[in-house]
Amino acid sequence: MKLLVTGGAGFIGSAVVRLAVAQGYSVVNLDALTYAACLENVASVADSPLYAFEQADISDRAALDRIFGDHQPNAVMHLAAESHVDRSIDGPGAFIQTNVTGTYTLLEAARAYWQRAGKPEGFRFHHISTDEVFGSLGPTGQFTETTPYDPRSPYSASKAASDHLVRAWGETYGLPIILTNCSNNYGPFHFPEKLVPIVILKALAGQPIPVYGDGANVRDWLYVEDHADALLTVLTRGTLGRSYNIGGENEVSNLELVKMICALLDDRHTSGAPHADLITFVADRPGHDQRYAIDPTRIRTELGWQPSVTVEEGLARTVDWYLANEDWWRELQNRQGVGQRLGTV
């Protein structure tokens, strides 16, 4: 089986690429190599005969047509996206271009390829999305696959739009589609503008660790390698036209998460302990969603998948990875916007 993985040099996409190659899939990694992409993320599989790389933008229809024609994939796993909420507040146009127009262009290229091939039954278009499309929860309740959409940021609105496009192409044109919506990912190769790597790297540098508002916002944390395993499970065993919510079943407030990371760094005897003394509360993000939580019943009961990594174990693995891979994250800190407070409008 040959997979076309969009965004395969990004955080989640590269985890999918590494796992898919390890499991014997042929993988074509299509990535535009924007600021958050890094080919070092897939260096471990770059020399595999099962791996190929194509640098292209998902909004470039001519490039997509060529790539589909050259590689003849059996499935598309669509992960390419602008994903940082703070950046979407400052510059929503890029999110509309990539997440909405790019998804539309990819859908049309995939549909044309699928039709030319005689509409093979085994073809799949797997769209990977986020739980943020469902909006914000109160103290109780969980998102299910039937939760109404209620996006609150330019990022989540653009992802909601892409979800709707994928479903429409399935209903209108019969394109064999499947969707997943995941909770917050973390783990190795996480680009250093997101919360977990920010905390680790600020603590290592002895700099203030910024926590938005009072830190009471709650997220369900999903280890990225668990997510990659879930995505391949859904691709190969999920029901066409269905959506599956993927969660880590690890609800933690932002402040609690930060303190857990600080304690792990204290235990590893890095300089500056106790690192929790560096925690600094800063002005909250505009429109900051209070709580996300995933109900994973469907994927567990229909496909037998459940997360294997607790947040305690996953954070320990993540901290150890960052301590061992300074060359990787040091170079990325020089990229545009990294280390700056964004989204303060």
C-alpha positions in Angstrom: 0.0 0.0 0.0 1.4 3.4 -1.0 0.5 6.5 1.1 0.7 10.1 0.0 1.2 12.0 3.3 0.8 15.7 3.1 2.8 17.7 5.7 5.0 14.8 6.3 8.0 17.0 7.4 5.9 18.5 10.2 5.4 17.3 13.8 2.4 14.9 13.4 3.0 14.2 9.8 6.6 13.0 10.4 5.5 10.7 13.1 3.0 9.1 10.6 5.8 8.8 8.0 8.2 7.2 10.4 5.7 4.7 11.7 4.2 3.9 8.3 7.7 3.1 6.8 8.4 1.0 9.9 5.2 -1.0 9.3 6.2 -1.6 5.6 4.1 1.0 3.8 5.5 2.9 0.9 5.3 6.6 1.7 5.4 9.7 -0.5 6.0 12.7 1.8 4.6 15.9 0.2 5.6 19.0 2.1 6.0 22.7 1.1 8.8 23.0 3.8 7.4 26.1 5.4 8.7 27.5 8.6 7.4 24.7 10.8 8.7 21.8 8.6 12.0 20.1 9.1 13.4 17.2 7.0 15.5 16.1 10.0 12.2 14.9 11.4 12.2 12.1 8.8 16.0 11.6 8.5 15.7 8.1 10.1 13.7 6.9 7.0 15.1 9.1 4.3 17.3 6.4 2.8 14.6 3.7 2.9 13.5 2.3 -0.5 9.9 2.7 0.8 10.3 6.5 1.2 10.1 9.4 -1.4 9.9 13.1 -0.9 8.2 15.8 -3.0 8.5 19.4 -2.2 5.2 21.1 -3.2 2.4 23.3 -2.0 -1.0 21.7 -1.7 -2.5 24.8 -3.4 -0.4 24.0 -6.5 -2.8 21.9 -8.7 -0.3 21.3 -11.4 2.3 19.9 -8.9 -0.4 17.8 -7.3 -1.5 16.3 -10.6 2.1 15.4 -11.4 2.7 13.8 -8.0 -0.5 11.7 -8.2 0.4 10.6 -11.7 4.1 9.8 -10.9 3.5 7.9 -7.6 0.0 6.4 -8.0 -0.9 6.3 -4.2 -3.5 4.1 -2.8 -4.4 6.6 -0.1 -4.0 10.2 0.9 -3.3 11.1 4.5 -3.9 14.9 4.6 -2.0 16.5 7.5 -0.6 19.6 5.8 -1.9 22.7 7.7 -1.1 25.9 9.4 -1.8 25.0 13.0 -0.6 27.6 15.5 -3.5 29.5 17.0 -1.4 32.5 18.0 -0.1 32.9 14.4 -3.7 32.6 13.1 -4.7 35.6 15.2 -2.0 37.8 13.8 -2.2 36.5 10.2 -5.4 34.6 9.4 -4.9 34.8 5.6 -2.2 32.1 5.5 -4.6 29.7 7.4 -7.4 30.3 4.9 -5.0 29.8 2.0 -3.5 26.5 3.2 -6.2 24.9 5.3 -9.2 25.9 3.1 -8.0 26.6 -0.4 -5.2 24.0 -0.1 -7.6 21.3 1.1 -10.0 22.2 -1.8 -7.2 21.9 -4.3 -6.0 18.6 -2.9 -9.5 17.2 -2.9 -9.9 18.1 -6.5 -6.6 16.6 -7.5 -7.4 13.4 -5.5 -10.9 13.2 -7.1 -9.5 13.6 -10.6 -6.8 10.9 -10.0 -9.4 8.5 -8.4 -11.7 9.0 -11.3 -9.0 8.4 -13.9 -8.0 5.2 -12.1 -11.6 3.9 -12.4 -12.6 4.7 -8.9 -10.8 1.9 -7.2 -12.6 0.6 -4.1 -9.5 0.6 -1.9 -8.7 4.3 -2.3 -9.0 6.4 0.8 -8.8 10.2 1.4 -8.1 10.5 5.2 -8.4 14.1 6.5 -6.7 14.8 9.8 -8.3 17.6 11.9 -8.5 18.9 15.4 -10.9 18.9 18.4 -10.7 22.7 18.3 -13.4 22.8 15.6 -15.9 21.9 18.3 -15.3 25.0 20.4 -14.9 25.2 24.1 -16.3 23.0 26.9 -17.3 23.9 30.4 -16.2 22.0 33.5 -18.0 18.8 32.3 -18.8 16.9 29.1 -16.7 15.7 26.2 -16.6 16.1 22.4 -18.1 13.3 20.4 -18.3 12.9 16.7 -21.7 14.4 16.7 -20.8 17.5 18.7 -21.9 20.6 16.7 -19.1 22.7 15.3 -18.3 25.9 17.1 -14.8 27.2 16.2 -13.5 30.2 18.1 -10.2 31.1 16.4 -9.1 31.7 12.8 -7.2 28.5 13.0 -10.1 26.3 14.2 -12.5 28.0 11.8 -10.2 27.2 8.9 -10.0 23.6 10.0 -13.7 23.4 10.4 -14.1 24.7 6.9 -11.7 22.0 5.6 -13.7 19.3 7.4 -16.9 20.5 5.8 -15.2 20.4 2.3 -14.0 16.9 2.8 -17.5 15.7 3.9 -19.0 17.5 0.9 -16.7 15.9 -1.6 -17.6 12.5 -0.1 -21.4 13.2 -0.3 -21.4 15.0 -3.7 -18.8 13.2 -5.7 -18.6 9.9 -3.8 -14.9 10.4 -3.0 -14.0 7.7 -0.4 -13.3 9.9 2.6 -12.6 9.4 6.3 -12.0 12.0 9.0 -10.3 12.2 12.4 -10.3 14.9 15.0 -7.5 14.7 17.6 -6.8 16.3 20.9 -3.5 18.2 21.7 -0.4 16.4 20.6 3.0 16.5 22.2 6.2 14.5 22.0 9.5 14.4 20.1 10.1 16.8 17.1 7.4 19.2 18.4 8.1 22.6 16.8 9.3 25.0 19.5 6.4 27.5 19.3 3.9 25.2 21.1 3.4 24.9 24.8 5.3 21.8 25.8 8.5 22.6 24.0 8.3 26.3 25.0 8.2 25.2 28.7 11.1 22.9 28.3 13.3 25.3 26.4 12.5 28.3 28.5 13.3 26.3 31.6 16.6 25.1 30.2 17.5 28.7 29.4 16.5 29.9 32.9 14.0 32.3 31.3 10.5 33.1 32.5 8.0 30.4 31.5 4.9 32.1 30.2 1.5 30.8 31.2 -1.6 32.4 29.7 -4.1 33.8 32.1 -4.4 31.8 35.3 -3.3 28.5 33.6 -6.7 26.9 34.3 -7.4 26.1 30.6 -7.7 22.3 30.3 -6.5 20.1 27.4 -6.6 16.4 26.7 -2.9 15.5 25.9 -2.2 12.8 23.2 1.3 11.5 22.7 2.2 11.9 19.0 3.3 8.4 18.4 0.0 7.1 19.8 -1.7 9.5 17.4 0.2 8.2 14.4 -0.8 4.6 15.4 -4.4 5.7 15.7 -4.3 7.4 12.2 -3.0 4.3 10.5 -5.6 2.2 12.3 -8.4 4.5 11.1 -7.0 4.5 7.6 -6.9 0.8 7.2 -9.9 -0.3 9.4 -12.2 2.7 9.7 -15.6 2.9 8.0 -15.8 5.2 4.9 -17.6 8.4 5.5 -17.2 8.2 9.3 -15.3 10.4 11.6 -13.3 9.3 14.6 -12.3 11.4 17.6 -8.8 10.5 18.9 -7.9 11.5 22.4 -5.2 10.7 24.9 -7.6 10.4 27.9 -5.2 12.7 29.8 -7.0 15.9 30.8 -4.6 18.3 32.5 -4.7 22.0 33.1 -2.0 24.1 31.4 -0.6 25.1 34.8 -0.5 21.5 36.0 1.2 20.5 32.8 3.9 23.2 33.2 4.5 22.1 36.8 4.9 18.5 35.7 7.5 19.5 33.1 9.4 21.6 35.7 9.4 18.7 38.1 10.8 16.4 35.4 13.6 18.8 34.7 14.3 19.2 38.5 14.7 15.4 38.7 17.2 15.4 35.8 19.4 17.9 37.7 19.4 20.5 35.0 20.6 23.9 36.2 18.1 26.4 37.6 16.0 24.1 39.8 13.4 24.5 41.1 12.2 25.4 37.6 8.7 26.1 38.7 10.0 29.4 40.2 10.3 30.5 36.5 6.5 30.3 35.9 5.2 33.7 34.9 1.5 34.5 34.3 1.0 36.6 31.2 -2.0 38.2 29.4 -4.4 35.5 28.2 -4.8 34.7 24.5 -7.8 36.4 22.9 -10.7 34.1 22.8 -8.8 31.3 24.7 -11.0 28.2 24.8 -11.4 27.0 28.3 -11.5 23.2 28.0 -11.2 20.4 25.4 -12.0 16.8 26.1 -12.4 13.9 23.8 -14.8 11.0 24.1 -12.9 8.1 22.4 -15.7 5.6 22.6 -16.2 5.2 18.8 -12.5 4.4 18.0 -12.2 2.2 21.0 -15.4 0.1 20.4 -15.3 0.0 16.6 -11.5 -0.3 16.0 -10.1 -1.5 19.3 -7.7 1.4 19.6 -6.8 3.2 22.8 -3.8 5.3 23.8 -0.8 3.4 25.3 1.1 6.3 26.8 0.0 8.2 30.0 0.8 11.9 30.1 3.3 11.3 32.9 5.2 8.8 30.8 4.9 10.8 27.6 6.2 14.0 29.2 9.2 12.1 30.6 10.0 10.7 27.1 9.5 14.2 25.6 11.8 16.0 28.1 14.5 13.3 27.7 14.3 13.7 23.9 14.7 17.5 24.1 17.7 17.1 26.4 19.3 14.6 24.0 18.6 16.6 20.8 19.8 20.2 21.3 21.2 20.4 17.8 17.6 19.8 16.4 15.8 22.5 18.4 18.6 25.0 18.6 18.5 25.6 14.8 14.7 25.9 14.8 14.8 28.7 17.4 16.2 31.0 14.7 13.1 30.7 12.5 10.6 33.5 12.1 8.4 34.2 15.1 9.9 31.5 17.3 10.5 32.7 20.9 8.2 35.7 20.4 4.8 36.3 21.9 2.3 36.2 19.0 -1.5 36.6 18.9 -1.8 39.5 21.3 -4.3 41.6 19.2 
